[in-house]
Amino acid sequence: MSVILTESEAKALLKKVLSYSKADECEINLSGEHRGNLRYARNEVSTSGALINQNLQVQSAFGKKVGVATIDEFSDESLEKVVRRSEELAKLAPENPEYVGVLEPQTYVSSKGFFESTAKANPDTRATAVLKSLELTRGQKLTAAGFLEDQSGYAAMMNSKVLFAYYPCTSVNFSLTVRTEDGTGSGYVAKGYSDISKLDTAAATKIAIQKSLGSVGAKALEPGKYTVILEPTAAAVLLENIFFRMDARSADEGRSFLSKQGGKTKMGEKIMDERVNFYSDPTHPELPASPWAGDGQPLEKKYWIEKGAVKNMYYSRYWAQKNNVKPIPFPNNMIMDGGTATLDEMIKSTKQGILVTKLWYIRTVDPQTLLLTGLTRDGTFYIENGKIKHPIKNFRFNESPVIMLNNLETLGKPERVVSTESDRNYMIPPMKIREFTFSSLSDAV
């Protein structure tokens, strides 16, 4: 049996598993995927790997007593056995006061996230793409270390109320670090797509090479508050800390940057520059995503921050029921609206500032203000009178993305980026920010 099942094959298998259930309620999640990767370092391929995975998870409930069991073999005997195991675990479990039962059948929007071009990728496809990158770095006597991974798969679910959902998808991520021969210059690039035919490893490599050569001879700059231009890769790792933490329960319980004294929240309040809009949309052509959440709730286009104000928060079905509101599931993608400025135009309009290629090692200092710390790396540059004057040594920063988005000067055109912290893909614009706080110097390249 192929690990990538069609919709009809997935439905037939799920019906078979459900027929074994004796529980009050049963929910089954099914997934399968192919992954292929090529890793290289010091200008030589080090590993060529592949992963084939299939998984089935059964959740059984007797009243509010819930048990879950998983399996990765699909014989009839194994399928019945995993159902029985989940039922045994449910009977042994204490009652879960937050269990709200399975959903009735739902209607989902259509989202195209599966591309045959990516699904057909093979070791030759990956080798050809990586060779284009290596020829460039070897030709300039630079040292490259990169990773290319493509994935094709599907997810499906069915429950005892006959809800059924199915979504196939593909993706490819490419990341590359280029160092100069003496190790004093470093550049980075990351690209992600659903359709592998959009990936141009040579063009991406040229960006990393330019950063690497340009960062040689970095000078120390005093820590302090500076105007910064964050490239989308740098901005993404800060903004995703907002995306992940827009949970209503955390806000209601006083644990969030969206909390207020007295048990209130900032719902409806303007907390950022009015040009800031965050929304999710599973049908976005450049960032397609599953139109259903993990428990089967439908997903559609939804604004979370609109004109700088808090428009929505995530409500689990339990927390929504407790607060007598409609549940709002966690989205499967996130997009930030942008402007029309190019990166070059942002640089030309900057009298004094810093261009940041990448931020990494992001850690939370204070969850209630969303104060974060981390480091710049792989290309940090000083801008003077509209031109990049010279590379600078890396900084540690202490900044809240909420405060940062109140100091917004300019937004560029959004592009699909890969987070260096979570490997998730987003649509994020480059952005120019006033008074970004760099707290100390870092000796790392």
C-alpha positions in Angstrom: 0.0 0.0 0.0 1.3 3.5 -1.0 1.8 5.8 2.0 0.2 8.6 0.0 -3.4 7.7 -0.2 -6.0 9.3 -2.4 -9.1 10.8 -0.8 -11.2 7.7 -1.6 -8.5 5.4 -0.3 -8.2 7.4 2.9 -11.9 7.4 3.4 -12.2 3.7 2.9 -9.4 3.0 5.4 -10.9 5.3 8.0 -14.3 3.7 7.6 -12.8 0.3 8.2 -11.0 1.5 11.4 -14.2 3.2 12.6 -16.1 0.0 12.2 -14.0 -1.6 14.9 -15.0 1.1 17.5 -17.1 0.2 20.5 -16.6 3.6 22.3 -19.2 6.3 22.9 -17.2 8.5 20.5 -14.2 7.8 18.2 -11.9 10.1 16.2 -9.2 8.8 13.8 -6.4 10.8 12.3 -4.4 9.4 9.4 -1.3 10.7 7.6 1.4 9.6 5.2 4.4 11.3 3.7 7.5 11.0 1.6 10.5 13.2 2.4 13.8 13.5 0.6 16.8 15.6 1.5 20.3 16.5 0.5 22.7 17.9 3.1 26.1 19.4 2.2 29.0 21.1 4.1 32.5 22.3 3.2 31.3 22.3 -0.5 30.7 18.5 -0.4 27.5 16.5 -0.1 27.5 14.7 3.2 24.2 12.9 3.3 21.4 12.0 0.9 18.3 10.9 2.9 14.8 9.7 2.5 11.9 9.2 4.9 8.7 7.3 4.3 6.2 7.6 7.1 2.6 6.6 7.8 0.7 7.0 11.0 -2.7 6.3 12.3 -4.0 7.8 15.6 -7.2 6.6 17.3 -8.9 8.6 20.1 -11.7 6.7 22.0 -14.0 8.3 24.6 -16.4 6.8 27.1 -18.1 9.9 28.5 -15.2 12.2 29.4 -12.7 9.4 29.8 -10.4 9.6 26.8 -7.6 7.3 25.5 -5.3 7.7 22.5 -3.2 5.1 20.7 -1.1 5.2 17.5 0.2 2.7 15.0 2.3 2.7 11.8 1.3 -0.7 10.4 -2.0 -1.1 8.6 -3.0 -4.8 8.5 -6.6 -5.5 9.6 -5.3 -7.1 12.7 -3.2 -4.1 13.6 -6.0 -1.7 12.9 -8.4 -3.5 15.2 -5.7 -3.8 17.9 -5.0 -0.1 18.0 -8.7 0.7 18.4 -9.0 -1.8 21.3 -5.9 -0.3 22.9 -7.3 3.2 22.7 -10.5 1.9 24.4 -8.6 0.2 27.1 -6.6 3.4 27.8 -9.8 5.4 27.9 -11.4 3.1 30.5 -8.3 3.4 32.7 -8.0 7.2 32.3 -9.5 9.8 34.8 -12.2 12.0 33.4 -11.0 14.9 31.3 -13.1 17.9 32.4 -12.1 19.8 29.2 -13.3 17.1 26.7 -16.0 18.5 24.5 -16.8 15.6 22.2 -16.3 15.2 18.4 -17.6 17.5 15.8 -20.5 17.0 13.4 -19.6 17.0 9.6 -18.2 20.3 8.4 -17.8 22.2 5.1 -14.3 23.2 4.0 -13.0 25.7 1.5 -10.9 24.4 -1.3 -7.1 24.9 -1.1 -4.5 23.8 -3.6 -1.3 22.9 -1.8 -0.3 19.7 -3.7 2.0 20.1 -6.7 3.0 17.1 -8.9 6.3 18.8 -9.6 7.3 18.6 -6.0 5.8 15.1 -5.5 7.9 13.8 -8.4 11.2 15.2 -6.9 13.9 12.5 -6.6 17.6 12.2 -5.7 18.5 13.5 -9.2 16.2 16.5 -8.8 17.9 17.4 -5.5 21.4 16.7 -6.8 20.9 18.9 -9.8 19.6 21.8 -7.7 22.4 21.6 -5.2 25.1 21.3 -7.9 24.0 24.7 -9.2 24.6 26.1 -5.8 27.9 24.4 -5.3 29.3 25.4 -8.6 28.9 29.0 -7.6 30.5 28.7 -4.2 33.4 26.5 -5.4 34.1 28.9 -8.2 34.6 31.8 -5.8 36.6 29.7 -3.3 33.8 30.1 -0.7 32.6 27.4 1.7 29.0 26.4 1.6 26.8 24.4 4.0 23.2 23.8 3.0 20.1 21.7 3.3 17.4 20.9 0.7 14.3 19.0 1.7 11.1 18.2 -0.2 8.0 16.7 1.2 4.8 15.3 -0.2 2.0 13.9 1.9 -1.6 14.1 3.1 -3.6 14.2 6.3 -7.1 12.8 6.8 -9.6 12.4 9.6 -12.9 10.8 10.4 -15.0 10.5 13.5 -18.0 8.6 14.8 -20.4 11.5 13.8 -19.2 10.9 10.2 -17.1 14.0 9.9 -14.5 13.5 7.1 -11.6 15.7 6.1 -8.7 15.2 3.7 -5.9 17.4 2.5 -2.8 16.6 0.4 0.2 19.0 0.3 3.8 19.4 -0.9 6.6 21.6 0.2 10.3 22.3 -0.4 12.7 24.2 1.8 16.2 25.3 0.9 18.7 26.9 3.3 22.3 27.9 2.8 25.2 29.4 4.8 28.2 30.7 2.8 31.5 31.5 4.6 34.6 33.1 3.2 37.8 31.0 3.1 39.2 32.6 6.2 35.8 32.3 8.1 35.5 36.1 8.7 32.5 36.6 6.3 29.2 34.8 6.5 26.0 35.0 4.4 22.7 33.2 4.7 19.6 32.6 2.6 16.4 30.5 3.0 13.7 29.8 0.5 10.4 27.8 0.8 7.7 26.9 -1.7 4.9 24.5 -2.3 5.9 24.1 -5.9 9.5 23.0 -6.4 9.6 24.5 -9.9 9.7 28.0 -8.2 13.0 27.2 -6.4 16.0 28.8 -8.0 19.0 27.6 -6.0 21.5 29.5 -8.1 19.7 32.9 -7.5 19.4 32.1 -3.8 23.1 31.2 -3.6 24.1 34.5 -5.2 22.3 36.3 -2.4 24.2 34.3 0.3 27.5 34.9 -1.6 26.9 38.6 -1.7 26.2 38.7 2.0 29.3 36.6 2.8 31.7 38.7 0.8 30.1 41.9 2.0 30.4 41.0 5.7 34.2 40.7 5.6 36.0 43.3 7.8 33.2 44.0 10.1 33.6 47.0 12.4 32.3 47.4 16.0 29.4 49.7 16.5 28.3 50.9 19.9 25.1 49.2 21.2 22.1 51.4 21.5 18.8 52.3 19.7 19.0 52.3 15.9 16.8 52.5 12.9 16.9 49.0 11.5 15.8 47.4 8.2 14.7 43.8 8.9 14.8 41.5 5.9 11.8 39.1 5.9 13.9 36.2 7.3 14.9 38.4 10.3 11.4 39.8 10.9 9.7 36.3 10.7 11.4 35.0 13.9 10.1 38.0 15.9 6.6 38.1 14.5 5.9 34.4 15.0 6.2 35.0 18.7 3.0 37.2 18.3 1.4 34.6 16.0 1.9 31.7 18.5 0.7 33.7 21.5 -2.7 35.0 20.5 -4.5 32.5 22.6 -7.6 33.7 24.4 -7.2 31.5 27.4 -3.7 32.7 28.1 -5.0 36.3 27.8 -8.0 35.7 30.1 -5.8 34.0 32.7 -3.3 36.9 32.8 -0.4 35.1 31.2 -0.2 36.9 27.9 0.9 40.1 26.2 -2.8 40.4 25.4 -3.8 40.4 29.1 -4.9 43.4 31.1 -5.3 43.9 34.9 -8.6 42.8 36.4 -8.9 39.7 34.2 -9.6 41.7 31.0 -7.9 41.4 27.6 -6.8 43.8 24.8 -9.5 42.4 22.4 -10.5 45.3 20.1 -7.7 47.6 21.3 -5.1 49.2 18.9 -1.8 47.8 20.1 0.4 48.5 17.0 0.8 50.9 14.0 -2.4 51.0 12.0 -0.6 49.7 8.9 -0.2 46.3 10.6 -2.5 43.6 9.4 -2.0 39.9 10.2 -4.4 37.4 8.7 -4.6 33.7 7.9 -6.0 32.2 4.7 -5.7 28.6 3.7 -6.4 29.5 0.1 -3.5 32.0 -0.3 -1.9 31.2 -3.6 1.7 31.6 -2.4 1.2 30.0 1.0 -1.6 27.3 0.7 -2.5 25.4 3.8 -5.0 22.8 5.1 -8.5 24.2 5.3 -9.2 22.3 8.6 -7.7 22.4 12.0 -6.5 19.4 13.9 -9.9 18.6 15.5 -11.7 19.1 12.2 -12.9 22.7 12.6 -13.0 24.6 9.3 -10.5 27.3 8.6 -11.1 30.3 6.4 -9.6 33.7 5.9 -9.5 35.5 9.2 -7.8 38.7 10.5 -6.0 38.5 13.8 -4.6 42.0 13.9 -6.4 44.6 11.7 -5.3 48.2 11.3 -3.1 47.6 14.4 -6.0 46.4 16.6 -6.6 43.0 18.1 -9.4 41.5 15.9 -9.4 37.8 17.0 -7.8 35.3 19.4 -7.7 31.5 19.3 -10.5 29.9 21.3 -10.3 26.2 21.9 -13.7 24.5 21.8 -13.6 24.0 25.6 -12.6 27.6 26.3 -15.2 29.0 23.9 -17.9 26.9 25.5 -16.9 28.1 28.9 -17.0 31.7 27.8 -20.2 31.3 25.7 -18.4 32.4 22.5 -17.8 30.8 19.1 -14.6 28.7 19.0 -11.8 30.0 16.8 -9.2 27.4 15.9 -5.4 28.0 15.6 -4.6 28.8 11.9 -2.4 26.8 9.6 -0.7 29.8 8.0 -0.1 33.5 8.7 0.4 36.4 6.4 1.3 40.0 7.1 0.2 42.7 4.7 3.0 44.9 3.4 3.6 48.0 1.3 5.2 48.7 -2.0 8.8 49.7 -1.0 11.7 47.6 -2.2 14.7 46.8 0.1 16.9 49.2 -2.0 14.3 52.0 -1.6 14.3 51.5 2.2 18.1 51.7 2.3 18.2 54.8 0.1 15.7 56.5 2.4 17.8 55.8 5.6 20.3 58.5 6.8 21.7 56.2 9.5 20.7 52.7 10.3 21.4 49.0 10.3 20.4 46.3 7.8 19.8 42.9 9.4 19.9 39.7 7.4 19.1 37.2 10.1 18.2 36.9 13.7 18.6 33.7 15.7 18.6 32.0 19.1 15.4 33.9 20.0 14.4 33.6 23.7 11.6 35.2 25.7 12.6 37.6 28.5 9.1 38.7 29.6 6.0 37.0 28.2 3.7 39.8 29.3 5.4 42.4 27.2 6.7 39.9 24.7 10.2 41.2 25.3 12.6 38.9 23.3 16.4 38.6 23.1 18.6 37.1 20.4 21.5 37.7 18.1 22.1 39.0 14.6 24.3 36.9 12.3 25.3 36.1 8.7 25.4 39.7 7.4 24.8 42.9 9.5 25.5 46.2 7.8 25.8 49.9 8.7 23.8 52.3 6.4 24.8 55.9 6.1 23.2 58.5 3.8 21.2 55.9 1.9 24.1 53.5 1.2 25.6 50.4 2.9 28.8 51.8 4.2 30.4 48.8 5.8 29.7 45.5 7.6 29.4 45.6 11.4 30.0 43.1 14.2 27.0 41.2 15.4 24.7 42.5 18.2 22.5 41.0 20.9 19.1 42.6 20.9 16.4 43.1 23.5 13.1 44.1 21.8 9.4 43.4 21.9 7.8 42.8 18.4 4.8 44.6 19.8 6.8 47.7 20.6 8.7 47.3 17.3 5.5 47.4 15.3 4.6 50.7 17.0 7.9 52.1 15.7 7.2 51.2 12.1 8.4 53.5 9.4 8.1 51.5 6.1 6.8 48.2 4.9 7.9 46.4 1.7 6.3 43.7 -0.4 5.5 40.5 1.5 7.4 37.3 0.4 7.3 33.7 1.5 10.0 33.1 4.1 11.2 30.2 6.2 11.6 30.8 9.9 15.1 29.9 11.1 13.6 29.1 14.6 10.5 26.9 13.7 11.0 26.0 10.0 7.5 27.3 9.4 6.7 29.3 6.3 5.1 32.7 6.4 4.4 35.7 4.1 6.3 38.6 5.6 7.4 42.0 4.2 10.8 43.6 4.9 10.3 46.4 7.4 12.0 49.6 8.5 11.8 50.2 12.3 12.8 53.2 14.5 14.6 52.8 17.8 15.3 49.1 17.7 17.3 48.2 20.8 20.7 46.5 20.5 22.0 45.7 24.0 25.5 44.4 23.5 28.1 43.2 21.0 28.6 39.6 19.9 31.9 38.2 18.6 30.2 35.5 16.5 30.4 35.9 12.7 
